[in-house]
Amino acid sequence: MWEVSNYNQIVSFLVSFAFGALYCLAYDVLRSARKVGCNGTFKVAVQDIAYFIIIAFVTYMIMLVYTCGEIRFYILFAIFLGFVTCNYTLSRFFRKILVTIFKQIAKLLRGIKAALRRFKFNILRLFSPIKDFLVKILKNFIKTLKNLLKRRRKVVYTKIDV
């Protein structure tokens, strides 16, 4: 008969507790991102569903490794306990740090976006003659192709307007 020692149960409880705390910190990343600006209803729903699918998969892997895939409620309780403990202790400070970091990243990305917008207009002005030349070549190619297709009586062609 397969027997589970107390040592293995304690180790699996502590590992599950640690993973519960990590789940809380991972969810804090999502909460901080929502606070900064990723807060549409659809976005939140997709983020939550993806989060819970990933967490369910990782929890199953933990149970597979430590209990050979058997559902042991003390492991689920340890994950819950780790999540709640982290939520009331570390989470507050971790979220404040993350919100500050995400705000700085958002500010940096807005600056890069504005610079690219200015750079885009200069690039478009530079490549405008090349674009006109390529459009002219494409029109001539389509016209030649149409004429070739008209000469063949068995081929049906669709009129292409450019």
Backbone as a printed PyTorch tensor [residue, N CA C, xyz], in Angstrom:
tensor([[[  0.8410,  -1.1870,   0.0000],
         [  0.0000,   0.0000,   0.0000],
         [  0.8830,   1.2450,   0.0000]],

        [[  0.4650,   2.2450,  -0.7740],
         [  1.2280,   3.4770,  -0.8640],
         [  0.8880,   4.3590,   0.3220]],

        [[  1.9060,   4.8560,   0.9950],
         [  1.7000,   5.6320,   2.1970],
         [  2.3170,   7.0160,   2.0300]],

        [[  1.6660,   8.0280,   2.5790],
         [  2.1700,   9.3940,   2.5200],
         [  2.7040,   9.7430,   3.9000]],

        [[  3.9690,  10.1570,   3.9540],
         [  4.5670,  10.4980,   5.2410],
         [  4.1740,  11.9060,   5.6500]],

        [[  4.3230,  12.1900,   6.9220],
         [  4.0280,  13.5350,   7.4230],
         [  4.9690,  14.5640,   6.8160]],

        [[  6.2060,  14.1740,   6.6080],
         [  7.1820,  15.0880,   6.0080],
         [  6.7270,  15.5220,   4.6150]],

        [[  6.2890,  14.5740,   3.7960],
         [  5.8210,  14.9090,   2.4490],
         [  4.5860,  15.8060,   2.4850]],

        [[  3.7160,  15.5800,   3.4460],
         [  2.5290,  16.4230,   3.5730],
         [  2.8970,  17.8430,   3.9840]],

        [[  3.8430,  17.9770,   4.8900],
         [  4.2700,  19.3150,   5.3240],
         [  4.9510,  20.0520,   4.1820]],

        [[  5.8100,  19.3660,   3.4450],
         [  6.4970,  19.9940,   2.3090],
         [  5.4900,  20.4280,   1.2520]],

        [[  4.5510,  19.5630,   0.9230],
         [  3.5600,  19.9280,  -0.0940],
         [  2.6620,  21.0640,   0.3980]],

        [[  2.3580,  21.1160,   1.7010],
         [  1.5770,  22.2190,   2.2570],
         [  2.3350,  23.5360,   2.1190]],

        [[  3.6190,  23.5340,   2.4750],
         [  4.4190,  24.7670,   2.3950],
         [  4.6260,  25.2240,   0.9580]],

        [[  4.8610,  24.2740,   0.0610],
         [  5.0100,  24.6320,  -1.3550],
         [  3.6990,  25.2120,  -1.8900]],

        [[  2.5860,  24.6150,  -1.5240],
         [  1.2810,  25.1220,  -1.9620],
         [  1.0110,  26.5050,  -1.3780]],

        [[  1.3990,  26.7220,  -0.1310],
         [  1.2530,  28.0420,   0.4890],
         [  2.0590,  29.0760,  -0.2910]],

        [[  3.2960,  28.7240,  -0.6660],
         [  4.1450,  29.6420,  -1.4320],
         [  3.5400,  29.9270,  -2.8050]],

        [[  2.9870,  28.9030,  -3.4430],
         [  2.3520,  29.1350,  -4.7390],
         [  1.1010,  29.9990,  -4.5960]],

        [[  0.3680,  29.8600,  -3.5000],
         [ -0.7730,  30.7300,  -3.2540],
         [ -0.3400,  32.1870,  -3.1510]],

        [[  0.7870,  32.4340,  -2.4820],
         [  1.3160,  33.7970,  -2.3860],
         [  1.7430,  34.2980,  -3.7630]],

        [[  2.3720,  33.4270,  -4.5510],
         [  2.7610,  33.8230,  -5.9160],
         [  1.5380,  34.1150,  -6.7830]],

        [[  0.4660,  33.3450,  -6.6160],
         [ -0.7740,  33.6100,  -7.3620],
         [ -1.3000,  34.9990,  -7.0170]],

        [[ -1.2180,  35.3600,  -5.7350],
         [ -1.6810,  36.6820,  -5.3090],
         [ -0.8320,  37.7830,  -5.9400]],

        [[  0.4840,  37.5970,  -5.9460],
         [  1.3600,  38.6070,  -6.5410],
         [  1.1410,  38.7140,  -8.0500]],

        [[  0.8680,  37.5860,  -8.7030],
         [  0.5690,  37.6160, -10.1390],
         [ -0.7400,  38.3660, -10.3900]],

        [[ -1.7150,  38.1660,  -9.5210],
         [ -2.9830,  38.8860,  -9.6810],
         [ -2.8060,  40.3730,  -9.3830]],

        [[ -1.8640,  40.7070,  -8.5040],
         [ -1.5680,  42.1100,  -8.2330],
         [ -1.0210,  42.8100,  -9.4740]],

        [[ -0.2690,  42.0830, -10.2820],
         [  0.2180,  42.6600, -11.5410],
         [ -0.9720,  43.0440, -12.4110]],

        [[ -1.9720,  42.1680, -12.5040],
         [ -3.1630,  42.4920, -13.2910],
         [ -3.9280,  43.6680, -12.6860]],

        [[ -4.0670,  43.6840, -11.3730],
         [ -4.7830,  44.7870, -10.7230],
         [ -4.0700,  46.1180, -10.9260]],

        [[ -2.7440,  46.0930, -10.8730],
         [ -1.9820,  47.3270, -11.0650],
         [ -2.0980,  47.8170, -12.5040]],

        [[ -2.0740,  46.9020, -13.4480],
         [ -2.2240,  47.2860, -14.8510],
         [ -3.6110,  47.8950, -15.0870]],

        [[ -4.6110,  47.3560, -14.4400],
         [ -5.9670,  47.9070, -14.5820],
         [ -6.0500,  49.3020, -13.9840]],

        [[ -5.3480,  49.5180, -12.8950],
         [ -5.3860,  50.8280, -12.2420],
         [ -4.7410,  51.8980, -13.1150]],

        [[ -3.7270,  51.5040, -13.8850],
         [ -3.0210,  52.4610, -14.7340],
         [ -3.7930,  52.7460, -16.0190]],

        [[ -4.4800,  51.7450, -16.5760],
         [ -5.1990,  52.0710, -17.7860],
         [ -5.7920,  50.9210, -18.5670]],

        [[ -5.4590,  49.6950, -18.2790],
         [ -6.0270,  48.5470, -19.0140],
         [ -7.3030,  48.1110, -18.3210]],

        [[ -8.3490,  48.9510, -18.3710],
         [ -9.4990,  48.6660, -17.5320],
         [-10.8260,  48.6010, -18.2740]],

        [[-10.8440,  48.2370, -19.5460],
         [-12.1020,  48.0330, -20.2390],
         [-12.7610,  46.7510, -19.7640]],

        [[-14.0870,  46.6840, -19.8400],
         [-14.8120,  45.5170, -19.3480],
         [-14.3750,  44.2460, -20.0620]],

        [[-14.2540,  44.3120, -21.3660],
         [-13.8520,  43.1300, -22.1370],
         [-12.4160,  42.7380, -21.8110]],

        [[-11.5400,  43.7370, -21.6890],
         [-10.1380,  43.4510, -21.3570],
         [-10.0160,  42.7850, -19.9940]],

        [[-10.7750,  43.2720, -19.0330],
         [-10.7310,  42.7020, -17.6870],
         [-11.2260,  41.2580, -17.7110]],

        [[-12.2900,  41.0050, -18.4470],
         [-12.8280,  39.6480, -18.5290],
         [-11.8210,  38.6940, -19.1620]],

        [[-11.1850,  39.1230, -20.2400],
         [-10.1960,  38.2760, -20.9120],
         [ -8.9990,  38.0330, -19.9970]],

        [[ -8.5340,  39.0820, -19.3100],
         [ -7.4060,  38.9240, -18.3940],
         [ -7.7410,  37.9510, -17.2650]],

        [[ -8.9360,  38.0800, -16.6940],
         [ -9.3260,  37.1910, -15.5950],
         [ -9.4530,  35.7470, -16.0570]],

        [[-10.0540,  35.5340, -17.2030],
         [-10.2010,  34.1670, -17.7150],
         [ -8.8330,  33.5560, -17.9910]],

        [[ -7.9500,  34.3190, -18.6340],
         [ -6.5990,  33.8090, -18.9070],
         [ -5.8560,  33.5330, -17.6030]],

        [[ -5.9860,  34.4160, -16.6330],
         [ -5.3320,  34.2240, -15.3370],
         [ -5.8110,  32.9340, -14.6760]],

        [[ -7.1210,  32.7310, -14.6350],
         [ -7.6430,  31.5570, -13.9420],
         [ -7.3260,  30.2620, -14.6890]],

        [[ -7.2570,  30.3020, -15.9910],
         [ -6.8510,  29.1020, -16.7430],
         [ -5.4050,  28.7480, -16.4220]],

        [[ -4.5380,  29.7540, -16.4200],
         [ -3.1240,  29.5110, -16.1090],
         [ -2.9650,  29.0130, -14.6710]],

        [[ -3.6760,  29.6380, -13.7360],
         [ -3.5850,  29.2410, -12.3300],
         [ -4.1110,  27.8190, -12.1410]],

        [[ -5.1920,  27.4730, -12.8170],
         [ -5.7290,  26.1090, -12.7030],
         [ -4.7220,  25.0940, -13.2430]],

        [[ -4.0750,  25.4240, -14.3440],
         [ -3.0780,  24.5210, -14.9150],
         [ -1.8930,  24.3510, -13.9670]],

        [[ -1.3920,  25.4360, -13.4040],
         [ -0.2510,  25.3590, -12.4860],
         [ -0.6310,  24.5990, -11.2210]],

        [[ -1.8420,  24.8330, -10.7220],
         [ -2.2990,  24.1070,  -9.5370],
         [ -2.3940,  22.6090,  -9.8250]],

        [[ -2.8930,  22.2690, -10.9990],
         [ -2.9510,  20.8470, -11.3630],
         [ -1.5400,  20.2500, -11.4240]],

        [[ -0.5950,  21.0030, -11.9730],
         [  0.7830,  20.5100, -12.0480],
         [  1.3750,  20.3200, -10.6530]],

        [[  1.0660,  21.2270,  -9.7330],
         [  1.5430,  21.0810,  -8.3570],
         [  0.9700,  19.7980,  -7.7480]],

        [[ -0.3170,  19.6020,  -7.9420],
         [ -0.9500,  18.4030,  -7.3880],
         [ -0.4180,  17.1420,  -8.0650]],

        [[ -0.1060,  17.2490,  -9.3340],
         [  0.4370,  16.0900, -10.0420],
         [  1.8060,  15.7150,  -9.4910]],

        [[  2.6240,  16.7190,  -9.2100],
         [  3.9750,  16.4610,  -8.7100],
         [  3.9550,  15.9740,  -7.2690]],

        [[  3.1900,  16.6480,  -6.4060],
         [  3.2670,  16.3530,  -4.9770],
         [  2.3070,  15.2670,  -4.5030]],

        [[  1.2120,  15.0350,  -5.2400],
         [  0.2400,  14.0430,  -4.7660],
         [ -0.1430,  13.0450,  -5.8410]],

        [[  0.6480,  12.9490,  -6.8860],
         [  0.3780,  12.0210,  -7.9970],
         [ -0.9900,  12.2810,  -8.6150]],

        [[ -1.4030,  13.5270,  -8.6560],
         [ -2.6600,  13.9060,  -9.2940],
         [ -3.8890,  13.7660,  -8.4240]],

        [[ -3.7340,  13.3090,  -7.2070],
         [ -4.8770,  13.1790,  -6.3080],
         [ -5.2510,  14.5430,  -5.7450]],

        [[ -6.5400,  14.7440,  -5.5850],
         [ -6.9990,  16.0100,  -5.0040],
         [ -6.9110,  15.8870,  -3.4920]],

        [[ -6.0730,  16.6870,  -2.9230],
         [ -5.9250,  16.7400,  -1.4660],
         [ -6.3680,  18.1350,  -1.0370]],

        [[ -7.3450,  18.1800,  -0.1890],
         [ -7.9330,  19.4630,   0.1780],
         [ -7.0000,  20.3210,   1.0200]],

        [[ -6.0570,  19.7250,   1.7220],
         [ -5.1260,  20.5510,   2.4740],
         [ -4.2210,  21.3450,   1.5340]],

        [[ -3.9780,  20.8440,   0.3280],
         [ -3.1980,  21.6070,  -0.6570],
         [ -4.0170,  22.7830,  -1.1760]],

        [[ -5.2890,  22.5500,  -1.4860],
         [ -6.1570,  23.6570,  -1.9150],
         [ -6.3100,  24.6870,  -0.8030]],

        [[ -6.4250,  24.2060,   0.4280],
         [ -6.5180,  25.1220,   1.5680],
         [ -5.2260,  25.9260,   1.7320]],

        [[ -4.0770,  25.2880,   1.5220],
         [ -2.7950,  25.9930,   1.6390],
         [ -2.6600,  27.0600,   0.5560]],

        [[ -3.1050,  26.7620,  -0.6500],
         [ -3.0650,  27.7660,  -1.7280],
         [ -3.9510,  28.9490,  -1.3590]],

        [[ -5.1600,  28.6710,  -0.8810],
         [ -6.0680,  29.7340,  -0.4640],
         [ -5.4730,  30.5380,   0.6850]],

        [[ -4.9130,  29.8590,   1.6570],
         [ -4.3080,  30.5270,   2.8050],
         [ -3.1230,  31.3960,   2.3790]],

        [[ -2.3020,  30.8960,   1.4680],
         [ -1.1790,  31.6830,   0.9580],
         [ -1.6460,  32.9150,   0.2110]],

        [[ -2.7090,  32.7730,  -0.5800],
         [ -3.2500,  33.9120,  -1.3260],
         [ -3.7720,  34.9790,  -0.3680]],

        [[ -4.5750,  34.5650,   0.6120],
         [ -5.1730,  35.5160,   1.5560],
         [ -4.0960,  36.1830,   2.4140]],

        [[ -3.1330,  35.4050,   2.8860],
         [ -2.0570,  35.9660,   3.7070],
         [ -1.2610,  37.0080,   2.9280]],

        [[ -0.9200,  36.6740,   1.7050],
         [ -0.1600,  37.6230,   0.8830],
         [ -1.0000,  38.8570,   0.5620]],

        [[ -2.2960,  38.6490,   0.3310],
         [ -3.1770,  39.7650,  -0.0110],
         [ -3.2510,  40.7870,   1.1210]],

        [[ -3.2040,  40.3340,   2.3690],
         [ -3.3020,  41.2570,   3.4970],
         [ -1.9550,  41.7290,   4.0260]],

        [[ -0.8490,  41.1950,   3.5180],
         [  0.4600,  41.6350,   4.0110],
         [  1.2820,  42.2870,   2.9040]],

        [[  1.8030,  41.5170,   1.9880],
         [  2.7150,  42.0310,   0.9640],
         [  2.0270,  42.7690,  -0.1750]],

        [[  0.7990,  42.4050,  -0.4290],
         [  0.1150,  42.8770,  -1.6280],
         [ -0.0160,  44.4000,  -1.6880]],

        [[ -0.2980,  45.0210,  -0.5820],
         [ -0.4840,  46.4790,  -0.5770],
         [  0.7840,  47.2040,  -1.0500]],

        [[  1.9130,  46.8010,  -0.5350],
         [  3.1830,  47.4420,  -0.9080],
         [  3.5710,  47.0880,  -2.3420]],

        [[  3.3610,  45.8350,  -2.6970],
         [  3.7030,  45.3690,  -4.0370],
         [  2.8820,  46.1040,  -5.0960]],

        [[  1.5850,  46.3230,  -4.8220],
         [  0.7360,  47.0450,  -5.7770],
         [  1.1650,  48.4900,  -5.9250]],

        [[  1.5450,  49.1400,  -4.8300],
         [  1.9910,  50.5340,  -4.9160],
         [  3.2360,  50.6430,  -5.7930]],

        [[  4.1630,  49.7310,  -5.6070],
         [  5.3860,  49.7270,  -6.4220],
         [  5.0520,  49.4690,  -7.8760]],

        [[  4.1810,  48.4930,  -8.1210],
         [  3.8190,  48.1610,  -9.5010],
         [  3.0830,  49.2960, -10.1910]],

        [[  2.1730,  49.9640,  -9.4820],
         [  1.4420,  51.0870, -10.0770],
         [  2.4180,  52.1830, -10.4710]],

        [[  3.3920,  52.4770,  -9.6150],
         [  4.4040,  53.4850,  -9.9340],
         [  5.2090,  53.0770, -11.1670]],

        [[  5.6210,  51.8250, -11.2230],
         [  6.3910,  51.3380, -12.3760],
         [  5.5540,  51.4080, -13.6480]],

        [[  4.2840,  50.9510, -13.5770],
         [  3.4230,  50.9650, -14.7650],
         [  3.1250,  52.3860, -15.2390]],

        [[  2.9880,  53.3210, -14.3000],
         [  2.7640,  54.7180, -14.7030],
         [  3.9730,  55.2590, -15.4510]],

        [[  5.1680,  54.9490, -14.9680],
         [  6.3820,  55.4020, -15.6530],
         [  6.5020,  54.7570, -17.0370]],

        [[  6.1690,  53.4800, -17.1370],
         [  6.2170,  52.7980, -18.4320],
         [  5.1990,  53.4160, -19.3870]],

        [[  3.9870,  53.7100, -18.8860],
         [  2.9640,  54.3300, -19.7280],
         [  3.4130,  55.7030, -20.2030]],

        [[  4.0430,  56.4600, -19.3210],
         [  4.5440,  57.7880, -19.6840],
         [  5.6280,  57.6660, -20.7600]],

        [[  6.5280,  56.7070, -20.6070],
         [  7.5800,  56.4800, -21.5940],
         [  6.9900,  56.0630, -22.9410]],

        [[  6.0040,  55.1810, -22.9170],
         [  5.3890,  54.7260, -24.1610],
         [  4.6360,  55.8440, -24.8660]],

        [[  3.9960,  56.7380, -24.1030],
         [  3.3350,  57.8960, -24.7230],
         [  4.3540,  58.7970, -25.4140]],

        [[  5.5190,  58.9940, -24.7820],
         [  6.5680,  59.8060, -25.3990],
         [  7.1040,  59.1710, -26.6690]],

        [[  7.3040,  57.8550, -26.6420],
         [  7.7840,  57.1490, -27.8370],
         [  6.7470,  57.2230, -28.9480]],

        [[  5.4730,  57.0810, -28.5800],
         [  4.4030,  57.1370, -29.5770],
         [  4.3430,  58.5200, -30.2300]],

        [[  4.4880,  59.5720, -29.4340],
         [  4.4710,  60.9320, -29.9890],
         [  5.6720,  61.1570, -30.9080]],

        [[  6.8360,  60.6660, -30.5160],
         [  8.0290,  60.8190, -31.3530],
         [  7.8720,  60.0520, -32.6610]],

        [[  7.3160,  58.8730, -32.5920],
         [  7.1010,  58.0980, -33.8160],
         [  6.0770,  58.7570, -34.7260]],

        [[  5.0820,  59.3950, -34.1410],
         [  4.0850,  60.0950, -34.9400],
         [  4.7370,  61.2320, -35.7310]],

        [[  5.6260,  61.9900, -35.0700],
         [  6.3390,  63.0730, -35.7650],
         [  7.2880,  62.5080, -36.8160]],

        [[  7.9550,  61.4370, -36.4830],
         [  8.8990,  60.8050, -37.3970],
         [  8.1830,  60.2060, -38.6040]],

        [[  6.9630,  59.7040, -38.3790],
         [  6.1750,  59.0780, -39.4500],
         [  5.8750,  60.0840, -40.5590]],

        [[  5.5080,  61.3050, -40.1880],
         [  5.1910,  62.3060, -41.2050],
         [  6.4120,  62.6480, -42.0510]],

        [[  7.5820,  62.7200, -41.4220],
         [  8.8040,  62.9820, -42.1730],
         [  9.1360,  61.8280, -43.1050]],

        [[  8.9470,  60.6140, -42.6660],
         [  9.2070,  59.4390, -43.4880],
         [  8.2480,  59.3990, -44.6720]],

        [[  6.9740,  59.6880, -44.4180],
         [  6.0000,  59.6630, -45.5080],
         [  6.3400,  60.7090, -46.5720]],

        [[  6.7740,  61.8700, -46.1440],
         [  7.1580,  62.9100, -47.0920],
         [  8.3840,  62.4780, -47.9030]],

        [[  9.2730,  61.7590, -47.2800],
         [ 10.4810,  61.2960, -47.9440],
         [ 10.1790,  60.2190, -48.9830]],

        [[  9.2770,  59.3020, -48.6450],
         [  8.9870,  58.1850, -49.5400],
         [  7.8030,  58.4230, -50.4650]],

        [[  7.2270,  59.5950, -50.4740],
         [  6.0880,  59.8860, -51.3390],
         [  6.4110,  59.6990, -52.8250]],

        [[  7.5550,  60.1870, -53.3460],
         [  7.8480,  59.9570, -54.7710],
         [  8.0110,  58.4720, -55.1110]],

        [[  8.5800,  57.7090, -54.1980],
         [  8.7510,  56.2790, -54.4360],
         [  7.3880,  55.5980, -54.4740]],

        [[  6.4990,  56.0050, -53.5750],
         [  5.1610,  55.4370, -53.5530],
         [  4.4240,  55.7420, -54.8570]],

        [[  4.5290,  56.9830, -55.3370],
         [  3.8680,  57.3480, -56.5880],
         [  4.4070,  56.5250, -57.7530]],

        [[  5.7000,  56.3100, -57.7750],
         [  6.3190,  55.5160, -58.8430],
         [  5.8270,  54.0670, -58.7990]],

        [[  5.7640,  53.4870, -57.6010],
         [  5.2990,  52.1060, -57.4660],
         [  3.8320,  51.9550, -57.8430]],

        [[  3.0130,  52.9380, -57.5010],
         [  1.5980,  52.9030, -57.8820],
         [  1.4560,  52.9750, -59.3960]],

        [[  2.2640,  53.8040, -60.0420],
         [  2.2230,  53.9270, -61.5030],
         [  2.6220,  52.6030, -62.1590]],

        [[  3.6570,  51.9560, -61.6600],
         [  4.0840,  50.6630, -62.2110],
         [  2.9820,  49.6160, -62.0050]],

        [[  2.3580,  49.6090, -60.8410],
         [  1.2920,  48.6560, -60.5620],
         [  0.1030,  48.8690, -61.4940]],

        [[ -0.2770,  50.1210, -61.7370],
         [ -1.3830,  50.4010, -62.6550],
         [ -1.0600,  49.9200, -64.0580]],

        [[  0.1700,  50.1820, -64.5070],
         [  0.5640,  49.7160, -65.8420],
         [  0.5530,  48.1880, -65.9220]],

        [[  0.9950,  47.5260, -64.8790],
         [  0.9960,  46.0680, -64.8570],
         [ -0.4290,  45.5190, -64.9270]],

        [[ -1.3340,  46.1230, -64.1710],
         [ -2.7300,  45.6720, -64.1830],
         [ -3.3560,  45.9160, -65.5500]],

        [[ -3.0580,  47.0600, -66.1450],
         [ -3.5970,  47.3570, -67.4790],
         [ -3.0800,  46.3420, -68.4940]],

        [[ -1.8030,  46.0170, -68.4600],
         [ -1.2310,  45.0310, -69.3830],
         [ -1.8490,  43.6550, -69.1480]],

        [[ -2.0310,  43.2940, -67.9200],
         [ -2.6450,  42.0090, -67.5860],
         [ -4.0770,  41.9370, -68.1000]],

        [[ -4.8420,  43.0180, -67.9600],
         [ -6.2070,  43.0590, -68.4720],
         [ -6.2280,  42.8650, -69.9850]],

        [[ -5.3250,  43.5530, -70.6680],
         [ -5.2790,  43.4310, -72.1290],
         [ -4.9350,  42.0080, -72.5550]],

        [[ -4.0340,  41.3690, -71.8460],
         [ -3.6890,  39.9860, -72.1670],
         [ -4.8740,  39.0540, -71.9350]],

        [[ -5.6210,  39.3070, -70.8930],
         [ -6.7730,  38.4690, -70.6010],
         [ -7.9110,  38.6960, -71.5920]],

        [[ -8.0710,  39.9220, -72.0910],
         [ -9.1110,  40.2150, -73.0680],
         [ -8.8540,  39.4710, -74.3740]],

        [[ -7.6120,  39.2940, -74.7360],
         [ -7.2690,  38.6380, -75.9940],
         [ -7.6170,  37.1530, -75.9560]],

        [[ -7.5910,  36.5530, -74.8110],
         [ -7.9510,  35.1310, -74.6970],
         [ -9.4400,  35.0370, -74.5040]],

        [[-10.1040,  34.2950, -75.3520],
         [-11.5680,  34.2500, -75.3210],
         [-12.0960,  33.3010, -74.2600]],

        [[-11.3490,  32.3160, -73.8490],
         [-11.8520,  31.3110, -72.9110],
         [-11.6500,  31.7120, -71.4530]],

        [[-10.9770,  32.8040, -71.1840],
         [-10.6910,  33.2250, -69.8260],
         [-11.6620,  34.3320, -69.4260]],

        [[-12.3180,  34.1530, -68.2910],
         [-13.1900,  35.1830, -67.7440],
         [-12.3550,  35.9860, -66.7490]],

        [[-12.4150,  37.2780, -66.8540],
         [-11.6460,  38.1000, -65.9190],
         [-12.5760,  39.0780, -65.2290]],

        [[-12.1460,  39.5120, -64.0830],
         [-12.8930,  40.4950, -63.2990],
         [-12.2220,  41.8360, -63.4670]],

        [[-13.0470,  42.8460, -63.6070],
         [-12.5050,  44.1790, -63.7680],
         [-11.8610,  44.6440, -62.4630]],

        [[-10.6260,  45.1150, -62.5500],
         [ -9.8960,  45.5730, -61.3800],
         [ -9.7280,  47.0750, -61.4990]],

        [[-10.2330,  47.7820, -60.4840],
         [-10.0940,  49.2440, -60.4690],
         [ -9.0670,  49.6270, -59.4380]],

        [[ -8.1470,  50.4620, -59.8490],
         [ -7.1100,  50.9370, -58.9190],
         [ -7.2220,  52.4330, -58.7920]]])
